[in-house]
């Protein structure tokens, strides 16, 4: 009889537990489905941020830490991370000298005072696991501990000013604590610090940040719809609910989104050039000329269901895009009229015109773009046709706000409402 080896336990997978943990939170449950979750031992607890490779929001968590928490604390940590997004801590511009401990605490105070979360986070009466310092984990909580004189329900900026005042008062009394650095015995905030990591907040590039903000708004919109449909916002307070509803109707910098799409589509085109010296094989092989040019296709739906006003709106957006790139315009309805395809040169001005007026088939422009080997594909349409075949390059849809809210088909590709 062979001796059986002990089984190695699988690491804790937060994604498998999220639905159960948020069963009474329709808003957070719907919002959670749009946030990637990645286990990592590179952080002690948890963090959330913009993935620089995808532009998607990602929640990072230490599986050993999260597994050690009781369920109500697991739920509190998840909601705490999501509140960082709801309160715009992740995509707001970081302070010029970087995020310090005092900023971390101010952000946490603005979140943790909410009634729907304060009883789900580690507190003096319900502490979390023991930390490396040998003390139990506690959340920064308005009205408790060093922050006993601070009310709940205020903004990050309000708490930051109060914390600076607390630090100034201690300094005037000759206490050497440093609220910007590590906790110390004479620190006005004692041993308190943020529960999670805020590294990278506000540091995404301009274009990536704009795209992330649009994705955030779409995620909040879908979550709000789920809460309305169920007639239950869970633990979301009335004030936070208003903040969410206000945030999903803000305007967007379309030009930044279009620019980001074009830049992401760029690829290097290398050609031999005898006039250039090859750095590795001087005078043996010719050098290379590298030209970075995005081949972007713009397919314009000219079917009968697309009004002249909508076409005019589309062309107005294309004039903005022509300021930064060259692209190929592809008019289509149920087919692509290749005689009408043209290149819109960078900086060129063109008036809009209708050249087709049939039905709609998104397979027609998709097949044309796949055949011609473009790097990116933007479809300007009313979305009123069946879902097309897969695209070989990244594809983005632009439509009116009304059609974006009620599309004929569902897609995981980017849909940008305009007008």
C-alpha positions in Angstrom: 0.0 0.0 0.0 1.5 3.3 -1.1 1.6 6.2 1.3 -0.7 9.0 0.1 0.8 12.5 0.0 -1.0 15.3 1.8 -3.0 17.5 -0.7 -1.8 21.1 -1.1 -4.7 23.4 -0.5 -5.7 25.6 -3.4 -5.0 29.3 -2.8 -8.1 31.4 -1.9 -9.9 32.6 -5.0 -11.9 35.8 -4.2 -13.7 35.6 -7.5 -15.4 32.4 -6.5 -16.7 33.9 -3.3 -17.8 37.4 -4.4 -21.3 36.5 -5.5 -22.0 34.8 -2.1 -20.5 37.7 -0.1 -22.5 40.3 -2.0 -25.8 38.5 -2.2 -27.7 41.3 -0.4 -25.9 44.0 -2.3 -27.4 44.2 -5.9 -25.4 47.3 -6.7 -22.0 46.0 -5.5 -22.7 42.6 -7.0 -23.3 44.1 -10.5 -20.4 46.5 -10.1 -18.1 43.6 -9.0 -18.7 41.7 -12.2 -17.0 44.5 -14.2 -13.8 44.5 -12.0 -11.0 42.1 -12.7 -9.6 40.3 -9.5 -6.0 39.2 -9.3 -4.4 37.3 -6.4 -0.9 38.3 -5.6 1.5 38.1 -2.6 3.2 41.3 -3.6 0.8 43.3 -1.4 0.0 42.6 2.2 -3.8 43.2 2.0 -5.6 44.5 -1.0 -5.5 47.3 -3.7 -7.4 48.5 -6.7 -6.2 50.4 -9.8 -6.1 50.8 -13.5 -4.4 47.9 -15.3 -1.9 49.8 -17.6 -2.1 47.0 -20.2 -5.8 46.8 -20.6 -7.2 50.0 -19.1 -9.6 47.9 -17.0 -10.0 48.3 -13.3 -8.4 45.5 -11.3 -8.7 44.6 -7.6 -5.5 42.9 -6.3 -5.7 40.9 -3.1 -3.4 38.8 -1.0 -5.1 35.4 -0.9 -3.7 34.5 2.5 -4.8 37.7 4.1 -8.3 37.6 2.6 -8.8 33.9 3.5 -7.9 34.7 7.1 -10.8 37.2 7.4 -14.4 36.3 8.6 -17.0 36.8 5.9 -18.2 40.2 7.1 -14.7 41.6 6.9 -14.1 40.0 3.5 -17.3 41.8 2.4 -16.1 45.1 3.9 -12.7 44.9 2.2 -14.3 44.3 -1.2 -16.7 47.2 -0.7 -13.9 49.4 0.6 -12.0 48.9 -2.7 -15.0 49.6 -4.8 -15.7 52.8 -2.8 -12.3 54.1 -3.9 -13.7 53.9 -7.5 -17.1 55.4 -6.7 -15.4 58.3 -4.8 -13.0 58.9 -7.8 -9.8 58.3 -5.7 -8.2 56.1 -8.4 -8.6 58.4 -11.4 -8.2 61.8 -9.8 -4.9 63.5 -10.3 -2.4 62.5 -7.6 -0.7 65.3 -5.5 2.4 66.8 -7.1 4.7 65.2 -4.5 2.9 61.8 -4.6 0.4 60.1 -2.3 1.6 60.1 1.4 0.3 58.4 4.5 -1.9 61.5 5.4 -3.6 61.2 2.0 -4.2 57.4 2.5 -5.9 58.0 5.9 -8.1 60.8 4.5 -9.3 58.6 1.7 -10.1 55.8 4.1 -11.9 58.1 6.5 -14.2 59.3 3.6 -15.1 55.7 2.9 -15.2 53.9 6.3 -17.6 56.3 7.9 -20.4 55.2 5.6 -23.0 53.3 7.7 -23.2 50.4 5.2 -19.5 49.6 5.6 -18.3 50.7 9.0 -19.6 47.6 10.8 -18.0 45.3 8.2 -14.4 46.6 8.7 -11.9 45.7 11.5 -12.5 48.0 14.5 -11.5 48.1 18.2 -14.6 46.1 19.1 -14.2 43.7 16.2 -10.4 43.7 15.2 -8.9 42.1 12.2 -5.9 39.7 12.0 -2.6 40.3 13.8 -0.2 42.4 11.7 3.6 42.3 11.5 3.7 44.9 14.3 2.1 42.4 16.6 -1.1 44.5 16.9 -4.5 43.7 15.4 -5.5 45.4 12.1 -7.9 48.3 12.6 -9.6 50.5 10.0 -9.3 54.3 10.2 -12.7 55.3 11.4 -14.3 58.7 11.9 -15.4 59.2 15.5 -13.0 56.5 16.8 -9.4 56.4 18.1 -7.2 59.3 16.9 -10.1 60.5 14.8 -12.8 60.6 17.6 -13.4 64.3 17.0 -14.0 63.9 13.2 -17.6 63.3 12.0 -18.5 60.7 9.5 -19.8 61.3 5.9 -17.3 64.0 4.8 -15.2 64.0 1.6 -11.6 63.1 1.2 -10.6 66.7 0.7 -12.4 67.7 4.0 -10.6 65.0 6.0 -7.3 65.9 4.5 -7.6 69.5 5.7 -8.6 68.4 9.2 -5.7 65.9 9.3 -3.2 68.6 8.3 -4.6 70.8 11.1 -4.1 67.9 13.6 -0.5 67.5 12.4 0.1 71.3 12.7 -1.2 71.3 16.3 1.1 68.5 17.3 4.1 70.2 15.7 3.3 73.4 17.6 3.4 71.4 20.8 6.9 70.0 19.9 5.9 66.5 19.1 8.2 64.9 16.5 5.6 62.6 14.8 5.5 62.5 10.9 2.0 62.1 9.5 3.4 61.8 6.0 5.8 59.0 6.9 5.7 55.9 9.1 3.5 55.8 12.2 5.2 56.6 15.5 4.4 56.9 19.2 4.1 60.8 19.0 2.3 60.8 15.7 -1.1 62.5 15.9 -2.6 59.5 14.1 -0.9 56.9 16.4 -0.4 53.6 14.7 -3.2 54.1 12.2 -2.7 53.8 8.5 -4.7 52.7 5.4 -6.1 49.2 5.3 -5.0 48.8 1.7 -2.4 50.0 -0.8 -3.2 53.2 -2.7 0.0 53.0 -4.8 -0.6 54.2 -8.4 -3.7 56.2 -7.6 -4.0 59.1 -10.1 -0.9 58.1 -12.0 -2.4 56.6 -15.2 -1.6 58.5 -18.4 -4.0 61.1 -19.7 -5.6 58.9 -22.4 -5.6 55.8 -20.3 -7.2 57.7 -17.5 -10.0 59.1 -19.8 -10.7 55.6 -21.1 -10.7 54.2 -17.5 -13.1 56.9 -16.4 -15.5 56.0 -19.2 -15.3 52.4 -18.3 -16.0 53.4 -14.7 -19.0 55.4 -15.7 -20.4 52.5 -17.7 -19.8 50.1 -14.8 -21.6 52.5 -12.4 -24.5 52.8 -14.8 -25.0 49.1 -15.2 -24.8 48.6 -11.4 -27.3 51.4 -10.8 -29.6 49.8 -13.3 -29.3 46.5 -11.5 -30.1 48.2 -8.2 -33.1 50.0 -9.6 -34.4 46.8 -11.2 -34.2 44.9 -7.9 -35.6 47.9 -6.0 -32.7 47.5 -3.6 -29.6 49.6 -3.3 -28.3 47.5 -0.4 -26.1 49.5 2.0 -25.6 52.4 -0.4 -26.6 55.6 1.4 -28.9 58.2 -0.2 -26.0 60.7 -0.5 -23.7 58.2 -2.2 -26.6 57.1 -4.5 -27.0 60.7 -5.6 -23.2 61.0 -6.2 -23.3 57.9 -8.4 -26.3 59.1 -10.4 -24.7 62.5 -10.9 -21.4 60.9 -12.1 -22.9 58.7 -14.8 -24.3 61.7 -16.7 -21.1 63.7 -16.9 -19.7 64.7 -20.3 -16.7 62.9 -21.8 -13.6 64.1 -23.8 -14.4 62.1 -27.0 -11.2 63.4 -28.6 -9.1 61.9 -25.9 -10.8 58.5 -26.3 -10.4 58.6 -30.1 -6.8 59.6 -29.7 -6.2 56.8 -27.3 -7.8 54.2 -29.7 -5.7 55.4 -32.6 -2.4 55.4 -30.6 -3.2 51.9 -29.3 -3.6 50.8 -32.9 -0.2 52.0 -34.0 2.4 49.4 -35.0 5.9 49.8 -36.3 6.5 49.3 -40.1 10.1 48.5 -40.7 11.7 48.8 -44.2 15.2 48.3 -45.4 17.0 51.5 -46.2 20.5 51.4 -47.8 21.1 55.0 -46.8 20.9 54.1 -43.1 23.7 52.4 -41.3 22.8 49.1 -39.6 23.9 49.4 -36.0 24.6 45.7 -35.5 26.1 44.9 -38.9 27.7 48.2 -40.1 28.1 48.3 -43.9 27.2 44.6 -44.2 23.4 44.8 -44.1 21.3 47.9 -44.8 19.7 49.8 -41.9 16.0 50.0 -41.2 13.5 52.9 -41.4 10.8 52.6 -38.8 7.6 54.4 -39.5 4.8 54.2 -36.9 1.5 54.7 -38.6 -1.9 53.3 -37.5 -4.0 51.9 -40.2 -7.4 52.8 -38.8 -10.7 52.0 -40.6 -13.8 54.1 -39.9 -16.9 52.3 -41.1 -20.0 54.6 -41.4 -23.4 53.1 -41.3 -25.5 54.8 -44.0 -28.5 52.6 -43.8 -32.0 54.0 -43.9 -32.4 53.8 -40.1 -29.5 56.3 -39.6 -30.8 59.8 -39.9 -29.1 62.7 -41.7 -28.6 64.4 -38.3 -26.8 61.3 -36.9 -24.6 61.2 -40.0 -23.7 64.8 -39.6 -22.8 64.2 -35.9 -20.6 61.3 -37.0 -18.7 63.4 -39.5 -18.3 66.2 -37.0 -16.5 63.6 -34.7 -14.4 62.5 -37.7 -13.2 66.1 -38.2 -11.8 66.0 -34.7 -10.1 62.7 -35.3 -8.6 64.1 -38.6 -6.6 66.6 -36.5 -4.5 63.8 -35.1 -4.5 60.9 -37.6 -5.1 59.7 -41.1 -7.8 57.0 -41.6 -9.8 55.1 -44.2 -13.5 55.8 -44.4 -15.8 52.9 -45.4 -19.4 53.7 -46.1 -21.7 50.6 -45.7 -25.3 49.4 -45.4 -25.8 45.7 -46.2 -22.5 45.8 -48.2 -19.4 47.9 -48.7 -19.3 50.0 -51.8 -15.6 49.9 -52.5 -15.8 52.7 -55.1 -16.9 55.0 -52.2 -14.0 54.0 -49.8 -11.5 56.8 -49.4 -8.6 57.9 -47.2 -9.2 61.0 -45.0 -5.8 62.7 -44.8 -4.6 64.2 -41.6 -5.7 67.8 -41.2 -8.2 67.5 -44.1 -11.7 69.0 -43.9 -14.6 67.2 -45.6 -18.3 67.7 -45.8 -20.6 64.9 -45.0 -22.7 63.1 -47.6 -24.9 60.0 -47.9 -23.9 57.6 -50.6 -26.0 54.5 -49.5 -29.5 54.0 -48.0 -30.2 50.3 -47.7 -30.5 47.9 -44.7 -27.7 47.2 -42.2 -25.2 44.3 -42.0 -22.2 44.7 -39.7 -20.5 41.6 -41.3 -19.9 43.6 -44.5 -17.5 46.2 -43.0 -16.0 43.6 -40.7 -15.1 41.3 -43.6 -13.7 44.2 -45.6 -11.5 45.4 -42.6 -10.3 41.9 -41.9 -9.4 41.3 -45.5 -7.5 44.6 -45.8 -5.4 44.1 -42.6 -6.3 47.3 -40.7 -4.9 47.9 -37.2 -8.0 49.3 -35.7 -11.7 49.6 -36.6 -14.3 52.2 -35.5 -17.9 51.7 -36.5 -20.2 54.7 -36.5 -23.7 53.3 -36.3 -27.2 53.2 -34.7 -26.4 49.6 -33.5 -29.6 48.4 -35.1 -28.5 45.1 -36.7 -27.4 41.6 -35.5 -24.1 41.1 -33.9 -21.3 40.7 -36.5 -18.5 38.2 -36.9 -15.3 38.7 -34.8 -12.8 41.4 -35.8 -9.2 40.6 -36.4 -8.2 44.0 -35.0 -9.5 46.0 -32.1 -13.0 47.3 -32.8 -14.9 50.2 -31.1 -18.5 51.3 -31.7 -19.6 54.9 -31.6 -23.3 55.7 -31.5 -25.8 58.1 -30.0 -26.5 58.0 -26.3 -30.0 56.6 -26.8 -28.8 53.8 -29.0 -25.9 53.0 -26.6 -28.4 52.5 -23.8 -30.6 50.2 -25.9 -28.4 48.4 -28.4 -29.8 45.7 -30.6 -27.0 43.3 -29.6 -24.7 43.0 -26.6 -20.9 43.2 -27.0 -17.8 43.2 -24.8 -16.2 45.7 -27.2 -16.1 49.4 -26.4 -19.3 51.3 -27.1 -18.9 55.1 -26.9 -22.1 57.2 -26.9 -21.7 60.6 -28.6 -23.9 63.7 -29.0 
